[in-house]
Amino acid sequence: MNDVQKIEQFLYDEADLLDNPDLDSWINLYTEDGTYWMPVLEDQADPINHISIFYDDRVMMEVRRRNFVHPRAASKDHKVRSSHIIGNVRLNGVNDNGDLVVTSNFQALVFYRSEQRAFGGKYEHHLVADGDSYKIRHKKVSLINCDAPQKSLTIYL
Amino acid sequence: MSYSNDDLARLVEPNRLHRSIYTDAEIFELEMERIWGKAWIFIGHESQVPNPGDFYTTNINHRIPVMMTRDRQGEVHVLHNRCAHKGAKLVDTPCGNARAFRCCYHGWTFNTDGSLLKIPNEGGYDNTGFDLKDPMNNIQKVAQHETYRGFVFATLDPDAPDLQTWMGGALDCFDNLCDRAPEGEVEAAGGVLRYEHDCNWKLFLENLNDTMHPMVTHQSVVQAAEDYIATLPEDAVAQRAEAEIIPPFGASFEVFENTGITGFKYGHHYDGGKTSIHADYTVQPAYRDAMVAAYGEERTREIFSFNTHNTLYYPSLTIKSAVQNLRIVRPIAVNKCIVETWSFRLKGAPEEMLQRTLLYSRLINSSASMVGPDDLEAYMRIQEGLQSTGDDWVEMCRQYGADQDMGDRIVGGGTSDLDMRTQYTAWKNYMTESYAHGETA
């Protein structure tokens, strides 16, 4: 496999863990300082000085994966099912941290609370080599409807 | 059916409510006219339109489009977003800057204060009785608007009492929010989150000072946070500090009981005062220093010792003075509303204070947070459950009879239903048009 194929495979595997869903395994794809970001603006500069839909570091991922399977989380009584498709995977060089910058398009169908919703947009992954595979230092999910009113989203996309 | 004032009055008893107030589309339309058409509705903050020509658009109820503008002289206006000619919405973008507002249909053009600037080919109106100078050819102003410490409210009712009278003692919470800034002013910053709720707008308001739900509804996230904290080594200070934002949401009945609830005429109320679940958040040293430099030790202590959790300005706005964010509920239909979360920068405070506010808003109020969706789940189940014909009534009895009337306010226990009784007294007065007749709660 060349690098692009290896990276594509890694992105598919990540999406699979969300589709299962298996957050306990998903979190292990991230570095200890890894972050997951879903901005609320099309051209949002950063996740710190502006509100975001999601901006989780390891601490919040750890809390979230425990909450996700907690029997008393009423919003989780309705199981969430999703199906991701990832395409247009491109390698965009290396950033200042030395991480590989990978962009892709995604579409995800999400079924929750008797309703099917369609999400779509761009992913940007910052990847660190980890043995024969990768770890994610940062994942940015840019929804095409990021600034529209959103319903409850109980899982990462 | 068509409701008489007596019919409406019968839906609210001192300690119970008829389910139709949440489920009947006709009542919803009446609420839009009699509550949202009479009360002061929050429009925005002056800092959203800092420069001449700046505008910001919103709705004042479920459908009436309005805009806040700043004219060339620097004055702020709240105008109906409707061309004086054919009625088209003049501005259809959320915010921006304009030299003038030009209608997309026939090009009637208006100044940013709403006055008519020009119309194309005006000769066609000669001798028709049409008068360009007629004020009805300006963009119409909303009946009244007023600003309190930068917060802009408007009402469709020309006879509404002035804003400060209407707010009553709940004004203290706006003062406290602004006084927490070393410069005594706040500004809107960091954007807005919009969260779609499939429930009646009142269910969101009822939850604000419902202190009997957190330890139940938020038990899972509190336990998840505590379980995680327990795995942390002693020296993991940063991780600990971040995760510790969550557990106060599961505070005990006793903690909430002691915060107390204070209610006011027109339906406003807050929980807290001397203390709240936000009272133990650490005050950052650089921020504290800036406050002491501005106000002195004693006044700073006084400002920080006034701790409220949520303050509702019935029916549209709720603020968290101690956290510097606010939420606005926008009704859409009897079973649908949108909740907006805004954040504010404390002028003169270190930038980390805004970052803390944004962190808080994201962790608690985002549609993807671990708190908001469990609240919304409960509201949606109420919306669905109240379709049941098994019982027509919803109770609000907790500590009924123990509310203390202090003249300008009513105070009671932190876990009482005083907040419910306060907002439904106002609901009944608005809906039966009793405020207009001078009969007040």
Interface residues (C-beta under 8 A of the other chain):
Chain A: M38 V40 L41 Q44 I48 N49 H50 I51 S52 I53 F54 Y55 D57 R58 V59 M60 E62 V63 R64 R66 N67 H70 P71 R72 A73 A74 S75 K76 D77 R113 D147 A148 P149 Q150 K151 S152 L153 T154
Chain B: G190 G191 V192 L193 R194 Y195 E196 D198 T217 Q219 S220 V221 Q223 A224 A225 D227 Y228 T231 Q239 E242 A243 I246 I338 T341 S343 E351 L354 Q355 L358 S361 R362 L363 S366 S367 A368 M370 G372 P373 D374 L376 E377 A378 M380 R381
